[in-house]
Amino acid sequence: MDKRLGMVIILFVTLILTSCSSESPTIESTEATIISSETTAEITEMLTEAPSALNLITRDSVVDQYMYELVMSSDGKVVGGFNIWADGDLVRFDLADSGQSMYFDYGKKEAYIYITEGNTLMKVPIDTLGNEWESPFIFASELDDVALSAMNYKGNETLDGKKCQIFEYDNLGTTATYYVWEEEGLIIKMILEYEGQPTYEYYFKNLDINGNYDKELEIPADAKLVG
């Protein structure tokens, strides 16, 4: 009998609590939850410190193995570019839409120009081809502490599967926007806007570092050496 009485009392208390809770409108409870969530998000955003270009961008990066496709644009129109693969002393440089490749071996001080049409290969003096080109490493190394500290954080975007933080720098009528790969601190894209001038964009598309590029760096074995 005591056990049955206990169950009746529990049932009675449950009915009373249910009745009391039903007096509060469900809509007001839902609105309170929504407001609470929004307030929490705002507080979290206020407390989260914006990324710093000075802390994020790597200026002294030494990378021996890398590849990327540089796409250069002016006012949204592609005006040039190249593909590059590098592994230590070996470099391959493909001019966009030219059907030509340049192979460098700085260890042997040799250089070759390969022409797809005709499958021909020409040996040329290595010092006539130059050894400097636009790269994310050079772009980063040219930035000083003053410029980095003055950059404003603009948000983030994903490029080629890489999360990038976006920074903007204004200087004497020129605005530079940098898309920085968060994981490696490298500049994936840079946009330059000059007052009254075209807008230029440098996009290091599909940037990859520390990969294996033996196949791409190998000179075609069946190429005919001419000249």
N, C-alpha and C positions, 0 to 999 in steps of 0.2 A: 504494500500500500504506500509506503514512504517513497518508493521509487517512482510509482505512477504519479503521485502528487508532485514530485519534483519535476517531472516532464510536463505536467499541466502548467506549473508555474513558469517554466522556461518558455512554453508556447504563448502564454499570456503576455509575458514581457516582450517577446518578439513582435506580437501583434501591436502592442502599444508603440514600440520604436518605429515600426513600419508606418503606422498612422501618423506619427509626428513628422517623419521625414517626408511624407507625401504632401504635407502642407506647404513645403518650400517649392516654388515653381522650378521645373526642370530647366527652362530656358535661362533663368537667372544663373543657375549653377553652371551651365555650359558657357555663358558669357564670361563669368568670373574666371573659368579655366582658360579661355582664350586670352583675356586681358593679362592674366598671370604669365602665360607663355610669351606673349609679345614683350612684356616688361622685362622678363628674364633675358630675352634675346637682345634687347636694347642695352641692358646693363652689361651683358657679356661683350658686346661690340665696343662699348665705351671703355671697358677695362682691358681689351686686347690691344696691345701696342702694334702700330703699323710697322711693317718690315722696313729696314734701313738699307739703302743702296750701299752705304759705306761698309756695312757688315756683311752684305750678301754677295756683292760682285767680287770675284776672284781676279786680282790683277797680276799675280805672280805665278799663274798656273803654267807648269811645264808638262806638256803632253806630247809624247813622241808618236803616238798612234791615234789617228783620227781620220774622219772623212765627213764631208758635207757637200751640199749643193748650194752654191751662192746664186740667189736670184736678185738681180738689181732692177728696180723699177723707178719710173719717173711719172708722177701723177697717175699712178695705177697701171701704167703700161710698162711691160717688161722690155728693158733696153740692153740687157746683157747678163752674163754670168758664166759660171764654170763649175765643174765637179772636181773634187780633189780627194786623193787618198794619200796618206803618209804613214810611214813606219820607219822611224830613225832616219837614216841617210837616203832612203828610197821615197820618191814622190812621183805620183802620177797626176797630171793636170789635163783635164779635158775641156776644151773650149766649147761653150754651148752651141749646139746645132752647126758645128763646123766639120764634123767627121774627122777631126784630128785630135791626137793625144800627144802629150809630151811626157817623156819618162826621164827622171833625174836619178842619178846615183852619185851623191856627193862624196861618198867614201872613195869611189873610183874616179871621181871628177869626169863623169861621162854623162852625156845627154843625147836623147834620140827624139825625133819627131815621127810619129806613126800616122799614116794616112789610110783610113779605112778603105776608101776606094782604091783598088789596085793592090791592097794589102802590102804596102811598101813602107820601108823604114829608112830614115836618114840620120846619120850621126852628125851632130853639130857641136861646136864649142859650148861648153856648159855656161860660160860667163856671158854669152850673148842672149840668154833666155831670161835672166833676172832670177831673183830668189825671194821677192817680196810680193805678197798679194793680200787682199782683204781677208781677215780671219777674225773669229770671235776673240781670239787670244790677244791680237794686236789692239782691237777696239777697246778691250778692257784695260790693257796696260797703259793706254793713253789718257785715262781718266785720273785726275788727282783728287786729293782729299777734299779740296774746296768744292769741286764740281759734284762729287758724290754726296757731300753733306747738304748741298743745296737742292738735291733732287726731291721731288714730291711724289709720294706714293699714290698711284691711281687705281690700283685694283689688281686682279689676276686673270689669267687666261691660259688655256691649254693649247700648245702648239706641238704638233707631231707626237702627241701623247706625253708631252713634258709640261708639268705645271710651271708656269712662268709668272713672276711678279713684275708688275709694270711700274716704271718710274718716268717722270718727266722733268726735264731741265730746261729752263728759259735763260737765255743769255744774249743781250744786245740784239733783240729782234729775231733770234733763232731759237726754235724749240726742238729739242731732241727727246724722243721717246724710246725707252729701252725696255725690251722684253727679256727678262733674266731667268734662265733656267734655275729654279729654286734648288734642285738637288746638287748641281755642280757650280753654280755661281757664274755661269757663262752667258754671254749675250747671244740670244737666238735671233733677235730682230732689232733693227734700229731704224727709226723714221726721223728724217730731218725736214723741218719746215722753215723756210726762209720767207721773210716778209716780202711779198710781191714776186716771189720766185717759185719755180716748180717744187713739189714735194718729192723727196727722194727716199727710197726704202732699200735697205740691205737685209736680206733674209737668208740666214744660214740654215737652210732647210735640211731636215733629216740628219742633223748633227749627231755624230756617234764618236765616242772616244774609247780607246783601249780595246778595240776590236781586232780581228784577224783579217787582213786585207791582202794576203799573199796572192790570191787569184787575180785581184784587180791590178796588182803591182807587177805582175809577170808580163814581160814583153812577149807578144805573140811569136811563138817559136817558128812558125812557118812564114813569117813576113820576109819579103824580099828586100835585102839591103841594097840601096842605090846611092849614087853620088859619092 
